Amino acid sequence: MEREKVAVITPGSFVIPSGRSSSVERVIEKMVPLAADQLHIRIFGLADGHLPSQSWIGSVPCYRLPGGRLYLASILRHLRKWRPDTVDVHNRPLLAHQLKSRLPLTRVLLTLHSTTFVSSSKNHQKACMPQMLESVDGLIVNSEFLKGELLNRFPSLSTPIWVNPLGVSLEDFVPRWTPAGESLRQARLAEFGWENRKIILFVGRLLPSKGVHHLLAALPAILREEQDALLVIVGSSFYGIDRETEYVKRLKTMAEPFKEKVVFLPFTPYPKVADWYNLADCLVVPSGDEEAFGLVNVEAMASAVPVVAAKSGGIPEIVVDGYSGFLLPMEGLTQSMADRVISLLQNEEARKAMGRAGRELARSQFRWQHTADRWAELMQKNYVLSRGADQ
């Protein structure tokens, strides 16, 4: 039987593949090639003037098209010639709506990775959002939280919504608590002059919604109990750009009294960021309520590092409280964060047990192959006919 044809449309924000892209491009790069034995797939992304107009992501061809206003027209030319059975548009409701209106007989799905593009501050986009979401044949989201958010914001929405949690490549992360992991860790700690330090790690964009200010506010209490603690903050406000915003300046002002205890490191491209997880005694994720999934959680788990996270958004669907880490209520977050970090830094056996538990959860539930298999099933054109009533 001939494989069904699926076109995957990236947001047109970043080139793929690229370690300096957003998590959306990473999801596509990691997940899609794993489904190539089940589907005939083409990826359409953005040209940057350096990479060729066509190359391969694994065994899947990737076409890089002119961006901006030319992106829609370029995609349409390819789709009309190739005639896919399904088009999966990532994180761009307007683009999905435009493609469906011009290709009414083609099955068009919209994959949403966050609430960003359904929370537009532009009034005309807010007014049109229900129409955009209703126009497509199905919605794919990465967490039950995000599905609930869509249904809360658009109560009359009748478009089918399916949840497909994201994954991690275990082979990209060297886990703690193995001879190889500990040897690598000790060598790198010595390289940085951080021997005998206990590493608290944050990885992510430096935005108010990511809550780094909560972590810095908890630091004095942590240092009173653990003088050897070192907070390592890896990230920037923008992907691949280290320009300082007012928020970043605020964070550095908060860190000023603790010069030897806080290190700010620039955005680190994937998979090199795995080196920082290997150093960590715990990862802290103080994100606010709009965190739909958070790849950093599964990346830390793949590294056998316990996670201390806010009980918000889709994070409770990943981190098991008291097993692979700790989930903290937003109320009183600063104090509870300090308490949980201190408890982990003072108890190596707890760090080891939670780290190993997280690694096993990542292996059994959050691998990219799991995500790819679910996605391949969703791409089958008969899936909507047989499951369309499921919400």
C-alpha positions in Angstrom: 0.0 0.0 0.0 1.3 3.4 -0.9 2.2 5.6 2.0 0.0 8.7 2.6 1.6 12.0 1.8 2.1 14.5 4.6 3.4 18.1 4.3 4.8 19.6 7.5 4.8 23.4 7.5 7.2 25.1 10.0 6.3 28.5 11.3 8.8 30.2 8.9 10.6 31.8 11.8 13.8 29.8 11.9 15.8 27.7 9.5 15.7 23.9 10.0 17.8 22.1 11.1 19.5 24.6 13.4 20.7 24.4 17.0 19.7 28.0 17.3 16.1 27.5 16.3 13.0 27.6 18.6 11.6 24.4 20.2 9.1 24.2 17.4 11.7 23.5 14.8 13.4 21.1 17.2 10.2 19.1 17.6 9.8 18.8 13.9 13.5 17.9 13.4 13.4 15.2 16.0 9.9 13.7 15.5 9.2 13.8 11.8 12.0 11.6 10.5 11.0 8.8 12.9 7.7 8.5 11.1 9.2 8.3 7.6 8.8 4.6 7.4 5.0 5.0 7.9 4.4 8.2 5.8 5.7 9.9 2.7 6.7 13.3 4.3 8.0 16.6 3.1 9.1 19.5 5.4 8.7 23.1 4.3 10.7 25.7 6.1 12.5 29.0 5.8 15.4 29.9 3.5 18.3 31.8 5.0 20.5 32.5 2.0 23.2 30.1 3.2 21.7 26.6 3.3 20.6 24.9 0.1 16.9 25.3 -1.0 16.5 21.5 -0.5 18.3 19.1 1.8 17.4 16.1 4.0 16.4 15.7 7.6 17.2 12.1 8.0 15.3 10.5 5.1 12.8 13.4 4.8 13.3 16.2 2.2 13.3 19.7 3.6 12.4 22.6 1.3 13.5 26.0 2.3 11.3 28.7 0.9 11.4 32.5 0.8 9.9 34.0 4.0 7.7 36.9 4.9 4.9 37.7 2.5 6.3 35.2 -0.1 6.0 32.2 2.3 2.3 31.4 1.7 2.6 31.7 -2.1 5.7 29.5 -2.1 4.1 26.8 0.0 1.0 26.8 -2.2 3.0 26.3 -5.3 4.7 23.2 -3.8 1.5 21.8 -2.3 -0.6 22.1 -5.5 2.1 20.3 -7.4 2.7 17.5 -4.9 -0.9 17.2 -3.7 -0.4 15.8 -0.1 -3.2 14.0 1.7 -2.6 16.0 4.9 -0.9 19.3 5.7 0.3 19.8 9.3 0.9 23.5 10.0 2.9 24.3 13.2 2.0 27.2 15.5 0.5 29.5 12.9 -3.3 29.6 13.0 -3.6 32.2 10.2 -1.4 30.3 7.9 -3.4 27.1 8.5 -6.6 28.9 7.8 -5.2 30.5 4.6 -4.0 27.1 3.3 -7.4 25.4 4.1 -9.3 28.2 2.3 -7.2 27.8 -0.8 -7.0 24.0 -0.6 -10.5 23.1 0.6 -10.3 19.4 -0.4 -7.0 18.9 1.4 -7.0 17.8 5.1 -5.3 20.6 7.0 -4.3 20.2 10.7 -2.9 22.8 13.1 -0.3 21.9 15.7 -0.1 24.3 18.5 2.9 24.3 20.8 1.8 27.0 23.2 -0.9 29.6 23.8 1.2 32.3 22.1 -0.7 32.4 18.9 -4.1 32.1 20.4 -3.4 35.0 22.8 -2.8 37.7 20.3 -3.0 41.3 21.6 -4.2 42.4 18.1 -8.0 42.8 18.3 -8.6 41.8 14.7 -6.8 38.5 15.3 -8.6 37.8 18.5 -11.9 38.3 16.7 -10.9 36.0 13.9 -9.3 33.3 16.0 -12.5 31.1 16.5 -13.0 31.2 12.7 -9.4 30.2 12.1 -9.6 27.3 14.6 -12.9 26.1 13.2 -11.7 26.2 9.6 -9.1 23.4 10.0 -9.8 19.7 10.2 -8.1 19.1 13.5 -5.9 20.5 16.3 -2.9 18.8 17.8 -1.5 20.0 21.2 1.3 18.8 23.4 -0.5 18.6 26.8 -3.9 18.2 28.3 -3.4 21.6 29.8 -3.2 23.2 26.4 -6.2 21.4 25.2 -8.1 22.7 28.2 -6.9 26.2 27.6 -8.3 26.1 24.1 -11.7 24.8 25.2 -11.8 27.4 28.0 -11.0 30.3 25.7 -13.2 29.0 22.9 -16.1 27.2 24.5 -18.0 26.6 21.3 -15.0 25.1 19.5 -16.0 21.9 17.7 -12.8 21.1 15.9 -11.3 17.8 17.1 -8.4 18.3 19.5 -5.7 15.6 20.1 -2.9 15.5 22.7 0.5 14.3 21.6 3.1 14.9 24.4 6.7 15.7 23.3 9.8 13.7 23.7 13.5 13.6 24.2 16.5 11.8 22.6 18.0 9.8 25.4 21.2 9.3 23.4 21.9 13.1 23.5 22.1 13.2 27.3 24.7 11.5 29.5 22.9 10.6 32.7 24.2 11.4 36.1 24.9 8.5 38.5 26.7 6.4 36.0 30.5 5.9 35.8 30.7 7.7 32.5 28.3 10.5 33.6 30.2 11.1 36.9 33.6 11.1 35.1 32.5 13.6 32.6 30.9 15.8 35.3 34.0 15.9 37.5 36.2 16.7 34.5 34.0 19.6 33.5 33.6 20.9 37.0 37.4 21.0 37.3 37.6 22.8 33.9 35.4 25.6 35.3 37.0 25.6 38.7 33.7 24.5 40.2 34.9 21.5 42.2 32.9 20.7 45.3 30.1 23.1 44.1 26.5 22.0 44.1 24.9 23.2 40.9 21.4 24.6 40.7 20.5 24.9 37.0 18.1 27.0 35.0 17.8 26.5 31.2 15.5 28.6 29.1 14.5 31.9 27.7 15.0 34.9 30.1 11.4 36.1 30.1 9.2 37.1 33.0 6.9 34.1 32.3 9.8 31.7 32.9 10.0 33.0 36.5 13.8 33.3 36.9 13.2 36.2 39.3 11.5 33.7 41.7 14.6 31.6 41.7 16.9 34.5 42.3 14.6 35.6 45.2 15.0 32.1 46.7 18.8 32.2 46.5 19.6 34.0 49.8 17.7 31.3 51.8 19.4 28.5 49.8 22.9 30.0 50.4 22.3 30.3 54.1 22.0 26.5 54.2 24.3 25.6 51.3 27.3 28.0 51.0 28.8 25.9 48.2 25.7 26.2 46.0 26.2 27.7 42.5 23.3 28.9 40.4 23.9 28.5 36.7 21.5 30.3 34.4 21.7 29.2 30.8 19.7 31.2 28.2 18.8 34.6 26.8 15.7 36.5 25.9 15.8 35.6 22.3 16.8 32.4 20.4 20.4 32.8 19.4 20.6 36.5 20.3 22.1 37.6 23.6 20.8 41.2 23.6 19.8 42.3 27.1 16.3 43.3 27.8 15.1 45.3 30.8 14.1 42.0 32.4 17.6 40.5 32.0 19.1 43.7 33.5 16.7 43.3 36.4 17.8 39.7 36.9 21.5 40.7 36.9 20.8 43.4 39.4 19.2 40.8 41.7 22.2 38.6 41.3 24.7 41.4 42.0 25.1 40.7 45.7 26.0 37.1 45.0 28.7 37.6 42.4 30.5 34.3 43.1 27.3 32.3 43.5 25.5 33.1 40.2 26.7 32.5 36.6 24.8 33.8 33.5 25.7 31.9 30.4 24.4 32.7 26.9 21.9 30.7 24.8 23.4 27.3 24.1 22.4 25.5 21.0 21.0 22.0 21.1 22.4 19.4 21.7 25.4 21.1 23.4 23.1 22.2 26.2 23.1 18.6 27.4 26.6 19.4 28.8 25.0 21.8 31.3 22.4 19.2 32.4 25.2 16.8 33.2 26.7 19.3 35.7 23.4 19.9 37.6 22.4 18.6 41.0 18.9 19.8 40.3 17.0 21.8 37.6 14.6 24.5 38.6 11.6 25.4 36.4 9.7 28.3 38.0 7.5 28.9 34.9 4.1 30.6 35.1 0.7 29.3 34.2 1.1 29.4 30.4 3.9 26.8 30.2 2.2 24.3 27.9 4.8 21.5 28.1 8.5 22.5 28.7 11.1 20.4 27.0 13.6 21.3 29.7 11.7 19.0 32.1 12.2 15.9 30.0 15.7 16.9 29.1 16.6 17.0 32.8 14.9 13.7 33.4 16.9 12.2 30.5 20.0 13.4 32.3 18.9 11.8 35.5 18.6 15.2 37.2 15.7 15.9 39.6 13.3 18.7 38.7 12.0 21.4 41.1 9.2 23.0 39.2 6.1 25.2 39.6 2.9 23.3 39.6 1.7 25.1 36.5 0.6 24.6 33.0 1.4 21.2 31.5 4.4 20.6 33.9 2.4 18.2 36.2 1.9 16.0 33.2 5.6 15.4 33.0 7.1 15.7 36.5 5.8 13.3 39.1 5.8 15.0 42.5 8.0 13.3 45.1 9.2 10.7 42.5 11.1 12.4 39.7 11.2 15.8 41.4 9.0 18.3 43.3 6.0 20.3 42.1 5.4 23.6 43.9 2.2 25.7 44.2 2.5 29.2 42.8 1.4 30.6 46.1 4.5 30.9 48.3 6.7 29.7 45.4 9.9 31.5 46.5 10.0 29.9 50.0 8.9 26.4 48.9 11.4 26.5 46.1 14.2 27.3 48.5 13.1 24.5 50.9 13.0 21.9 48.1 16.3 22.9 46.6 18.0 22.8 50.0 16.5 19.4 50.7 17.9 18.0 47.5 21.3 19.6 47.8 21.6 18.1 51.3 20.6 14.6 50.3 22.6 12.8 47.6 20.6 9.6 47.9 17.4 11.6 47.2 19.0 13.3 44.1 20.1 9.9 42.9 16.8 8.2 43.4 14.8 11.0 41.8 17.2 11.3 39.0 17.1 7.6 38.1 13.3 7.7 38.4 13.1 10.6 36.0 15.4 8.9 33.5 13.1 5.8 33.5 10.1 8.0 33.0 11.8 9.6 30.0 12.7 6.2 28.6 9.3 4.7 29.1 7.0 7.6 28.3 8.7 10.6 26.7 10.9 9.4 23.8 10.6 11.0 20.4 9.7 7.6 18.9 6.5 7.6 21.1 5.7 11.1 19.9 6.4 10.1 16.2 4.2 7.0 16.4 1.2 9.0 17.8 1.7 11.7 15.2 1.9 9.2 12.3 -1.5 7.7 13.5 -3.0 11.2 13.6 -1.7 11.9 10.0 -3.7 9.0 8.6 -6.5 10.6 6.7 -9.1 8.1 8.1 -8.2 9.1 11.7 -10.5 12.1 11.6 -13.4 10.0 10.2 -13.1 7.3 12.9 -12.1 9.5 15.9 -13.4 12.9 14.9 -16.0 12.9 17.7 -13.4 12.4 20.4 -12.6 15.5 22.4 
